[in-house]
Amino acid sequence: MATFRPFRALRPTIEASSRVASRPYDVLNSKEARIEADGNPVSFLQVIKPEINLPPGIDPYSEEVYLQGKKKLTEFLNEGIFIQDSKACFYVYRLTMDGRSQTGIVGCCSCNEYYEGKIRKHELTRTIKENDRVRHINTQNANAEPVFFSYRAEHSIDHMVKEIMTDQSEYDFVAEDGVRHELWVVEDERRIEIIEQKLLSVESLYVADGHHRTAAAARVGRQRKEQNPSHTGEEEYNFFMAVLFPEDQLKIFDYNRVVRDLNGLKPNDFLNELSEVFEITKLIEAKSPSRKGIVSTYLDRQWYELKVKNRHATSNPKDDLDVTLLSRLVLEPILGIQDLRKDDRIDFVGGIRGLSELEKRVDSGEMALAFALYPVSMEELLAIADIGEIMPPKTTWFEPKLRSGLFIHDLE
């Protein structure tokens, strides 16, 4: 049973919504965020990437940065850029990219259910990033950005969402990347009750994107519970903001790897090592893997297709992932990369950037080679989360991304 409840969102006015809405904090570095927010005084990047309003080079984890974000949010509230709904509502949020739509319900999940395992994860978090989000939440006294969750599709929930979308939407705009964003406010008490009851029949929720924000929100809830002698369990800090999407509407893109050097090998020697475990075919042009079990690699301005020899399915879905096989057969034994989370010889590139980005990183001399992988499926993600396993880091890349700033969960 999944707890999901309405809340009184802080939201931008209709007139300001398209200018406020920004990409999430973790898909832009500070330099990119400065450029993207330039000329837009109400960009929400000023709240979630507050260092852009401070001198370049400032430590993004300094107290000054967190206080700057709080200052900008307070200014937006005082200037009337944001309003707060007078009653607790759910919100229906539809994103459309390249003709494909995914529609989620915005509400609040339970911090306790994260610790109880009803909210299932597939990635580990890094302490420094989790601590960063804890400080951000505590300083803002709010969940400034939602997390991206999924659940196994339920026909009755889909039917209710479709009924809601026959009403006039509150927001409807196309962002600069071509993605259309629509939002409906669900304030009717009958609909709210139905949504709550139907989601109680959902056995588990799954973190799709936002593991650090989820872990941080749950930590804040636990900390505040321990610090409050009058704790009842109904305080807003016991809940955090999420958007729930049915799994059959989501698409995972590939998450690729680039490696800085060949671990002392020459290119021909490296290819010989690969030939021990892969069938290697030289490609005429750049080509993404066409199916599971195939990896494309780029080395010395040449693309190759790699097919695993003697591949056998395993009983553990994690062990059968292409990313797992790449680590076990190549990264660890040949390239000497044992820890993907700590080794600075490897970096990760979202597939949405295309194969040209991999070529650019290698041709520039920054990296020595690249691996393009076939995307993980939602079925694999759910199966791995269900057995309590953890995927290798940087395995899933979801598009389209949620826009930040369209709704905020106030913890008071």
C-alpha positions as CSV (number, residue, x, y, z in Angstrom):
1,M,0.0,0.0,0.0
2,A,1.5,3.3,-1.1
3,T,0.6,6.5,0.9
4,F,0.1,9.4,-1.5
5,R,-1.5,12.6,-0.3
6,P,-2.4,16.0,-1.6
7,F,-0.6,19.2,-0.5
8,R,-0.9,23.0,-0.8
9,A,1.6,23.7,-3.6
10,L,3.5,26.9,-4.0
11,R,3.2,27.5,-7.7
12,P,4.1,30.3,-10.2
13,T,1.3,32.4,-11.6
14,I,0.1,31.4,-15.0
15,E,1.8,34.4,-16.6
16,A,5.2,33.5,-15.0
17,S,5.0,29.7,-15.3
18,S,7.0,29.3,-18.5
19,R,9.7,31.7,-17.5
20,V,10.0,30.3,-14.0
21,A,10.2,26.6,-15.1
22,S,13.8,25.4,-15.4
23,R,15.7,22.2,-16.0
24,P,16.5,20.2,-12.8
25,Y,19.5,21.1,-10.7
26,D,21.5,18.0,-11.5
27,V,21.5,18.2,-15.3
28,L,23.4,21.5,-15.5
29,N,26.7,22.5,-14.1
30,S,27.1,26.0,-12.7
31,K,28.5,27.5,-15.9
32,E,25.7,26.0,-18.0
33,A,23.1,27.3,-15.4
34,R,24.5,30.8,-15.6
35,I,24.1,30.8,-19.3
36,E,20.6,29.3,-19.3
37,A,19.3,31.8,-16.7
38,D,21.0,34.8,-18.2
39,G,18.4,37.5,-19.0
40,N,15.6,35.7,-17.1
41,P,15.2,37.3,-13.6
42,V,12.6,34.7,-12.5
43,S,14.4,31.5,-13.6
44,F,14.0,28.9,-10.9
45,L,17.7,28.0,-11.4
46,Q,18.3,30.9,-9.0
47,V,16.7,28.8,-6.3
48,I,18.1,25.4,-7.1
49,K,21.5,26.5,-8.5
50,P,21.9,29.6,-6.4
51,E,25.6,29.9,-7.0
52,I,24.8,31.5,-10.4
53,N,24.0,34.8,-8.5
54,L,27.4,34.7,-6.7
55,P,31.0,35.2,-8.0
56,P,32.2,32.4,-10.3
57,G,34.3,29.8,-8.6
58,I,32.5,29.9,-5.3
59,D,32.2,26.6,-3.5
60,P,28.7,25.3,-4.4
61,Y,28.5,23.7,-0.9
62,S,29.3,26.9,1.0
63,E,26.7,28.2,3.4
64,E,26.5,31.4,1.4
65,V,25.1,29.5,-1.6
66,Y,22.3,27.8,0.4
67,L,21.3,31.1,1.9
68,Q,21.3,32.8,-1.5
69,G,18.8,30.2,-2.7
70,K,16.6,30.8,0.3
71,K,16.8,34.6,-0.4
72,K,15.7,34.2,-4.0
73,L,12.8,32.0,-3.1
74,T,11.7,34.5,-0.5
75,E,11.9,37.3,-3.1
76,F,9.8,35.3,-5.6
77,L,7.1,34.8,-2.9
78,N,7.2,38.5,-1.8
79,E,7.0,39.7,-5.4
80,G,3.9,37.5,-6.1
81,I,5.7,35.3,-8.7
82,F,4.5,32.3,-6.6
83,I,1.2,31.8,-5.0
84,Q,0.0,29.0,-2.6
85,D,-3.1,27.0,-3.2
86,S,-5.7,27.6,-0.5
87,K,-6.4,23.9,0.0
88,A,-4.5,20.6,-0.5
89,C,-4.6,19.4,-4.1
90,F,-3.3,16.8,-6.4
91,Y,-1.9,17.9,-9.7
92,V,-1.7,16.1,-13.1
93,Y,1.4,16.9,-15.0
94,R,1.8,15.8,-18.7
95,L,5.0,16.1,-20.7
96,T,5.1,15.6,-24.4
97,M,8.4,15.1,-26.3
98,D,8.7,14.1,-30.0
99,G,5.1,13.1,-30.1
100,R,5.3,10.8,-27.0
101,S,3.4,11.8,-23.8
102,Q,3.8,10.7,-20.2
103,T,1.4,11.8,-17.6
104,G,2.0,11.8,-13.8
105,I,0.2,12.7,-10.6
106,V,1.9,15.2,-8.3
107,G,1.5,14.7,-4.6
108,C,3.4,13.7,-1.5
109,C,4.9,10.4,-0.5
110,S,5.7,9.1,3.0
111,C,9.2,9.4,4.4
112,N,8.6,6.3,6.5
113,E,7.7,4.2,3.5
114,Y,11.1,5.0,2.0
115,Y,12.7,3.4,5.1
116,E,10.2,0.6,5.1
117,G,11.2,-0.3,1.5
118,K,7.8,0.4,0.0
119,I,9.5,3.0,-2.1
120,R,12.0,1.0,-4.0
121,K,15.3,2.2,-5.4
122,H,17.8,0.9,-7.9
123,E,20.8,3.1,-7.3
124,L,23.1,4.0,-4.4
125,T,23.6,7.6,-3.4
126,R,26.8,9.5,-2.8
127,T,27.1,11.0,0.6
128,I,28.3,14.4,-0.6
129,K,25.3,14.8,-3.0
130,E,22.8,13.5,-0.4
131,N,24.2,15.9,2.2
132,D,23.9,18.8,-0.3
133,R,20.2,18.1,-0.8
134,V,19.6,17.8,2.9
135,R,21.1,21.2,3.4
136,H,19.1,22.6,0.5
137,I,15.8,21.3,1.9
138,N,16.5,22.5,5.5
139,T,17.6,25.9,4.3
140,Q,14.6,26.4,2.0
141,N,12.3,24.6,4.5
142,A,10.8,23.1,1.4
143,N,11.1,20.4,-1.3
144,A,11.9,22.7,-4.1
145,E,12.0,20.0,-6.7
146,P,9.9,16.9,-7.1
147,V,11.3,13.4,-7.5
148,F,10.4,11.2,-10.5
149,F,8.7,8.0,-9.4
150,S,7.0,5.2,-11.2
151,Y,4.5,2.5,-10.4
152,R,3.0,-0.6,-12.2
153,A,0.3,0.7,-14.4
154,E,-3.3,0.5,-13.1
155,H,-6.2,0.9,-15.5
156,S,-8.5,2.6,-13.0
157,I,-5.9,5.3,-12.2
158,D,-5.3,5.9,-15.9
159,H,-9.0,6.3,-16.4
160,M,-9.2,8.9,-13.6
161,V,-6.3,10.9,-15.0
162,K,-7.8,11.0,-18.5
163,E,-11.1,12.3,-16.9
164,I,-9.2,15.1,-15.2
165,M,-7.4,16.1,-18.5
166,T,-10.8,16.8,-20.1
167,D,-10.8,19.9,-18.0
168,Q,-8.9,23.1,-18.9
169,S,-5.3,22.9,-17.9
170,E,-3.7,25.5,-15.6
171,Y,-0.4,25.7,-17.4
172,D,0.4,24.8,-21.0
173,F,3.7,25.9,-22.6
174,V,6.5,24.6,-24.8
175,A,10.0,24.9,-23.3
176,E,13.0,25.9,-25.3
177,D,14.0,22.3,-25.8
178,G,10.6,21.6,-27.5
179,V,9.0,19.7,-24.7
180,R,5.4,20.6,-23.9
181,H,4.4,20.9,-20.3
182,E,0.7,20.9,-19.1
183,L,-0.6,21.0,-15.6
184,W,-4.1,20.4,-14.2
185,V,-5.0,21.3,-10.6
186,V,-7.1,18.7,-8.9
187,E,-9.1,20.3,-6.1
188,D,-12.3,18.4,-6.3
189,E,-12.6,16.4,-3.1
190,R,-14.3,13.4,-4.8
191,R,-11.4,13.1,-7.2
192,I,-8.8,13.6,-4.5
193,E,-10.4,10.8,-2.4
194,I,-10.5,8.5,-5.4
195,I,-6.9,9.1,-6.2
196,E,-5.8,8.5,-2.6
197,Q,-7.8,5.3,-2.4
198,K,-6.6,3.9,-5.8
199,L,-3.0,4.5,-5.0
200,L,-3.4,2.6,-1.7
201,S,-3.8,-0.5,-3.9
202,V,-0.4,0.1,-5.5
203,E,2.0,-2.2,-3.7
204,S,5.3,-0.3,-4.4
205,L,6.6,2.9,-5.8
206,Y,9.9,3.0,-7.7
207,V,12.4,5.8,-7.8
208,A,13.0,6.4,-11.5
209,D,15.0,9.6,-11.2
210,G,16.0,11.5,-8.1
211,H,17.6,9.0,-5.7
212,H,19.6,11.8,-3.9
213,R,16.6,14.0,-3.5
214,T,14.5,11.1,-2.2
215,A,17.1,10.0,0.3
216,A,17.6,13.6,1.5
217,A,13.9,14.3,1.9
218,A,13.5,11.1,4.0
219,R,16.5,12.1,6.1
220,V,15.0,15.5,6.8
221,G,11.7,13.9,7.8
222,R,13.4,11.6,10.2
223,Q,15.6,14.3,11.7
224,R,12.7,16.6,12.3
225,K,10.7,13.8,13.8
226,E,13.5,13.1,16.3
227,Q,13.7,16.8,17.1
228,N,10.0,17.3,17.7
229,P,8.7,16.1,21.1
230,S,5.2,16.8,20.0
231,H,5.5,14.8,16.7
232,T,2.2,13.4,15.5
233,G,3.1,12.0,12.0
234,E,0.9,14.4,10.2
235,E,3.4,17.3,9.9
236,E,4.4,18.2,6.4
237,Y,8.0,17.2,7.0
238,N,6.8,13.6,7.1
239,F,6.1,13.8,3.4
240,F,8.0,14.8,0.3
241,M,6.9,15.8,-3.2
242,A,6.9,13.3,-6.1
243,V,5.4,12.8,-9.5
244,L,4.1,9.3,-10.1
245,F,4.1,7.9,-13.6
246,P,2.8,4.5,-14.8
247,E,5.7,2.4,-16.0
248,D,4.2,1.7,-19.4
249,Q,4.4,5.4,-20.3
250,L,8.1,5.9,-19.5
251,K,11.1,5.6,-21.8
252,I,14.7,5.0,-20.6
253,F,17.5,6.2,-22.8
254,D,21.0,4.8,-23.0
255,Y,23.6,6.0,-20.5
256,N,27.0,5.7,-22.1
257,R,30.6,5.6,-20.9
258,V,33.8,7.4,-21.9
259,V,37.3,6.4,-20.5
260,R,40.3,8.6,-20.2
261,D,43.0,6.1,-21.1
262,L,43.7,2.5,-22.2
263,N,45.4,1.5,-19.0
264,G,48.8,1.5,-20.7
265,L,47.7,-0.5,-23.7
266,K,48.1,0.5,-27.3
267,P,44.9,0.5,-29.4
268,N,45.7,-2.7,-31.2
269,D,46.6,-4.5,-28.0
270,F,43.3,-3.3,-26.5
271,L,41.3,-4.6,-29.4
272,N,43.1,-7.9,-29.1
273,E,42.1,-8.1,-25.5
274,L,38.5,-7.4,-26.4
275,S,38.5,-10.1,-29.1
276,E,38.9,-12.7,-26.3
277,V,35.4,-12.1,-25.1
278,F,33.7,-10.2,-28.0
279,E,33.1,-10.7,-31.7
280,I,34.4,-7.4,-33.2
281,T,33.0,-5.9,-36.3
282,K,34.4,-2.6,-37.8
283,L,31.6,-0.2,-38.6
284,I,31.4,2.1,-41.6
285,E,29.8,4.8,-39.5
286,A,28.6,5.6,-36.0
287,K,25.8,3.2,-35.0
288,S,24.0,2.7,-31.7
289,P,23.5,-0.9,-30.5
290,S,20.4,-2.4,-32.1
291,R,19.6,-4.8,-29.3
292,K,20.7,-6.0,-25.9
293,G,24.0,-7.9,-25.9
294,I,25.6,-5.5,-28.4
295,V,28.0,-2.7,-27.4
296,S,29.4,0.0,-29.7
297,T,32.9,1.4,-29.0
298,Y,34.7,4.3,-30.4
299,L,38.5,4.3,-30.6
300,D,41.1,6.2,-32.8
301,R,38.2,7.7,-34.8
302,Q,36.8,4.3,-35.6
303,W,33.5,2.7,-34.4
304,Y,33.3,-1.0,-33.7
305,E,30.4,-3.3,-32.8
306,L,31.0,-5.8,-30.0
307,K,29.0,-8.9,-29.4
308,V,29.5,-10.9,-26.3
309,K,30.7,-14.5,-27.0
310,N,28.8,-17.3,-25.3
311,R,26.4,-15.1,-23.4
312,H,24.0,-16.9,-21.1
313,A,21.0,-15.5,-19.2
314,T,21.3,-15.5,-15.4
315,S,18.8,-15.8,-12.6
316,N,19.7,-12.3,-11.4
317,P,18.5,-9.6,-13.7
318,K,21.2,-7.2,-12.5
319,D,23.9,-9.6,-13.7
320,D,22.3,-9.8,-17.1
321,L,22.5,-6.1,-17.8
322,D,24.9,-4.9,-20.6
323,V,26.4,-2.3,-18.2
324,T,27.2,-5.1,-15.7
325,L,28.8,-7.2,-18.4
326,L,30.8,-4.3,-19.7
327,S,32.3,-3.7,-16.2
328,R,33.0,-7.4,-15.6
329,L,34.5,-8.1,-19.0
330,V,36.2,-4.8,-19.9
331,L,36.3,-2.0,-17.4
332,E,37.6,-4.1,-14.5
333,P,40.0,-6.7,-16.0
334,I,41.3,-4.8,-19.0
335,L,41.1,-1.1,-18.1
336,G,41.6,-1.5,-14.4
337,I,38.4,0.5,-13.4
338,Q,37.1,-1.2,-10.3
339,D,34.9,1.5,-8.7
340,L,32.6,3.4,-11.1
341,R,31.6,5.9,-8.4
342,K,35.1,6.9,-7.5
343,D,37.5,6.4,-10.4
344,D,38.0,9.7,-12.3
345,R,39.2,7.9,-15.4
346,I,35.6,7.2,-16.4
347,D,32.7,9.6,-17.1
348,F,29.1,9.1,-18.1
349,V,27.2,10.7,-21.0
350,G,23.4,10.6,-21.3
351,G,22.3,9.0,-24.6
352,I,20.1,12.1,-25.3
353,R,23.3,13.8,-26.3
354,G,23.9,11.4,-29.2
355,L,26.9,9.5,-30.5
356,S,28.4,12.8,-31.7
357,E,29.0,13.8,-28.1
358,L,31.0,10.6,-27.5
359,E,33.1,11.3,-30.7
360,K,33.7,14.8,-29.5
361,R,35.0,13.7,-26.1
362,V,37.4,11.2,-27.7
363,D,38.5,13.2,-30.7
364,S,39.4,16.2,-28.5
365,G,41.9,14.0,-26.7
366,E,40.1,14.4,-23.4
367,M,39.1,10.7,-23.5
368,A,40.7,7.7,-25.2
369,L,37.6,5.6,-26.0
370,A,33.8,5.5,-25.6
371,F,31.2,2.8,-25.1
372,A,27.6,3.2,-26.4
373,L,25.1,0.9,-24.7
374,Y,21.6,-0.4,-25.4
375,P,19.1,1.1,-23.0
376,V,17.9,-0.7,-20.0
377,S,14.1,-1.5,-20.0
378,M,11.5,-0.5,-17.4
379,E,10.9,-4.2,-16.9
380,E,14.5,-4.7,-15.9
381,L,14.5,-1.7,-13.6
382,L,11.4,-2.9,-11.7
383,A,12.6,-6.5,-11.5
384,I,16.0,-5.4,-10.1
385,A,14.3,-3.0,-7.6
386,D,11.8,-5.7,-6.5
387,I,14.6,-8.1,-5.4
388,G,16.5,-5.3,-3.6
389,E,19.4,-5.2,-6.0
390,I,21.2,-2.1,-7.0
391,M,22.1,-1.2,-10.6
392,P,25.6,0.0,-11.5
393,P,25.9,3.8,-11.3
394,K,24.6,5.9,-14.2
395,T,22.6,3.1,-15.9
396,T,19.3,4.9,-16.6
397,W,18.6,8.2,-18.3
398,F,14.9,9.3,-18.4
399,E,13.5,11.8,-20.9
400,P,11.7,14.1,-20.9
401,K,12.9,15.6,-17.6
402,L,10.5,17.2,-15.2
403,R,10.7,21.0,-15.1
404,S,11.5,22.5,-11.7
405,G,9.7,25.5,-10.2
406,L,6.1,24.4,-11.3
407,F,5.3,23.3,-7.8
408,I,7.0,23.5,-4.4
409,H,6.2,21.6,-1.2
410,D,6.4,23.8,1.8
411,L,7.4,21.9,5.0
412,E,5.5,24.2,7.4
